[in-house]
Amino acid sequence: MNAFRWVLSSSAALLASCGPGFGKPCGLTDEPEPNETRDQATMLALGAERAACSASETDEDWFQLAPGTAVGFFKVTLSAVGAGTVDATVYAASDNGVVGTSEGTAAGQNVTVLFSSKANQTFRVRVKGSPENAELPGFKYTITAAFTAAQDPFEPNDSRDAATQLTLNTPVNASFLAGFAGGAPLPDSAGDDWYKVTLVAGQRLNVALENVATNVTPSVVIFAPDQSEYANESRPSAGQSVLWTSMDRLTAAGVYHLKISPQSLEEVGASQPDHFTRLYKLTVRQVP
């Protein structure tokens, strides 16, 4: 009996000496398990770090991002990756569609996913190990998520009905950032910005779209008060300004609409595109 008590006592002492992480994945005391499915996703506060463990090549860890309160972009980073390789895939909670994936290509490599978002959207991130990890023990990684709001006070203005009112000769600064509300791909119109302005007859129209992001090929479509297309100006290369003046004086007074569009917009990737932070400048004038 005494020997039995000694064994129990010694075992308890050994477990205590191993610390609170003994027997847990990668020795983490706060490993967010179980989180192997989207329905078990661990909430990830924006700006906070969370240590996690890739326990095997088939292990999946799911995290849910706190939504951004405006149009903007997320940056999800897997850092301090241990001896294996990990991938990160972002899903939109609204339809469970894939937004984008970033894959680690070497053991210990950090992984980053950047993607744009409409306001108040929920996204989930699946972290998964690579088949190359089959012979490895579990390893740690750290996941962080940050959100940056676009400095665009005119959103949402993605349709004619939501067009922003312009004042002649007064420039506005706005963002081409489109934003996911579901899985990829985004519709072609996702990055459109609409404006309206009241013009008089007998003068020409001058439109200046400047400070265009280096990855954006811009176009400006102008609609007359009867909603017919009045003009369509685009540029062949990314980063070019649109500086346009009508050849003829306007014959119809009233409210004109402008649709500002970015062409071939990339809204998800491993690096940050210029249009995520650069604001374009739009000025509408009337000249004799």
URTA-V552155 format. One record per residue. N is the residue number from 1. PHI is phi in radians with two decimals (* if undefined). Layout:
# URTA-V552155
[[N:PHI] [N:PHI]]
This chain:
# URTA-V552155
[[1:*] [2:-1.10] [3:-1.10] [4:-1.11] [5:-1.10] [6:-1.12] [7:-1.10] [8:-1.08] [9:-1.12] [10:-1.17] [11:-1.13] [12:-1.10] [13:-1.14] [14:-1.12] [15:-1.11] [16:-1.13] [17:-1.21] [18:-1.31] [19:1.59] [20:-1.18] [21:-1.54] [22:-1.11] [23:1.49] [24:-1.70] [25:-0.97] [26:1.02] [27:1.31] [28:-1.39] [29:-1.43] [30:-2.19] [31:-0.99] [32:-1.36] [33:-1.87] [34:-1.44] [35:-2.53] [36:-1.48] [37:-2.31] [38:-1.10] [39:-1.28] [40:-1.83] [41:-1.00] [42:-1.41] [43:-1.17] [44:-2.07] [45:-1.20] [46:-1.16] [47:1.52] [48:-1.73] [49:-1.64] [50:-2.38] [51:-1.40] [52:-2.53] [53:-2.33] [54:-1.61] [55:-1.36] [56:-2.83] [57:-1.21] [58:-1.82] [59:-1.21] [60:-2.09] [61:-2.07] [62:-1.96] [63:-2.31] [64:-2.02] [65:-1.53] [66:-1.12] [67:-1.23] [68:-1.37] [69:-1.61] [70:-2.61] [71:-1.10] [72:-3.11] [73:-2.48] [74:-1.75] [75:-2.26] [76:-1.88] [77:-2.24] [78:-1.83] [79:-2.22] [80:0.86] [81:-1.22] [82:-1.31] [83:-1.38] [84:-1.99] [85:-2.11] [86:-2.28] [87:-2.12] [88:-2.20] [89:-2.12] [90:-1.76] [91:-2.13] [92:-1.45] [93:-1.21] [94:-1.14] [95:-2.38] [96:1.05] [97:-1.37] [98:-1.34] [99:-1.54] [100:-3.13] [101:-2.36] [102:-2.23] [103:-1.99] [104:-1.28] [105:-1.95] [106:-2.62] [107:-1.04] [108:1.42] [109:-1.37] [110:-1.22] [111:-2.25] [112:-2.28] [113:-2.22] [114:-2.00] [115:-2.71] [116:-1.52] [117:-2.57] [118:-1.21] [119:-1.17] [120:1.05] [121:-1.81] [122:-1.82] [123:-2.27] [124:-2.13] [125:-2.10] [126:-1.81] [127:-1.85] [128:-2.38] [129:-1.34] [130:-1.61] [131:-0.99] [132:-1.14] [133:-1.49] [134:-0.97] [135:-1.63] [136:-1.74] [137:-1.27] [138:-1.04] [139:-2.45] [140:-1.52] [141:-2.66] [142:-2.10] [143:-1.97] [144:-2.36] [145:-2.43] [146:-2.25] [147:-2.20] [148:-2.12] [149:-1.36] [150:-1.21] [151:-1.50] [152:-2.29] [153:-1.33] [154:-1.69] [155:-1.34] [156:-1.50] [157:-2.42] [158:-1.57] [159:-2.50] [160:-1.02] [161:-1.16] [162:-1.82] [163:-1.05] [164:-1.41] [165:-1.31] [166:-1.79] [167:-1.94] [168:-0.95] [169:1.21] [170:-2.00] [171:-1.23] [172:-2.12] [173:-2.01] [174:-2.57] [175:-1.94] [176:-1.46] [177:-1.02] [178:-1.55] [179:1.73] [180:-1.42] [181:-2.15] [182:-2.67] [183:-1.23] [184:-1.25] [185:-1.51] [186:-1.29] [187:-1.14] [188:-1.02] [189:-1.54] [190:-1.06] [191:-1.62] [192:-1.18] [193:-2.13] [194:-1.95] [195:-2.37] [196:-2.39] [197:-2.63] [198:-1.62] [199:-2.11] [200:-1.86] [201:-1.40] [202:1.61] [203:-2.23] [204:-1.54] [205:-1.85] [206:-2.16] [207:-2.18] [208:-2.20] [209:-1.94] [210:-2.22] [211:0.96] [212:-1.31] [213:-1.03] [214:-1.21] [215:-1.92] [216:-2.02] [217:-1.73] [218:-1.61] [219:-2.49] [220:-2.26] [221:-1.99] [222:-1.99] [223:-2.04] [224:-1.30] [225:-0.99] [226:-1.52] [227:1.29] [228:-1.35] [229:-1.29] [230:-1.65] [231:-2.74] [232:-2.50] [233:-2.11] [234:-2.40] [235:-2.16] [236:-1.38] [237:-2.16] [238:-1.15] [239:1.49] [240:-1.40] [241:-1.40] [242:-1.94] [243:-2.09] [244:-2.43] [245:-2.29] [246:-1.13] [247:-1.23] [248:-1.93] [249:-1.33] [250:-1.13] [251:-1.78] [252:-2.07] [253:-1.53] [254:2.41] [255:-1.58] [256:-1.81] [257:-1.95] [258:-2.13] [259:-1.94] [260:-1.75] [261:-2.22] [262:-1.65] [263:-1.80] [264:0.95] [265:-1.45] [266:-1.77] [267:-1.95] [268:-2.64] [269:3.04] [270:-1.59] [271:-2.25] [272:-1.53] [273:-1.30] [274:-1.07] [275:-1.28] [276:-1.13] [277:-2.17] [278:-1.37] [279:-1.76] [280:-1.45] [281:-2.07] [282:-2.09] [283:-2.33] [284:-2.07] [285:-2.32] [286:-2.06] [287:-2.24] [288:-1.08]]
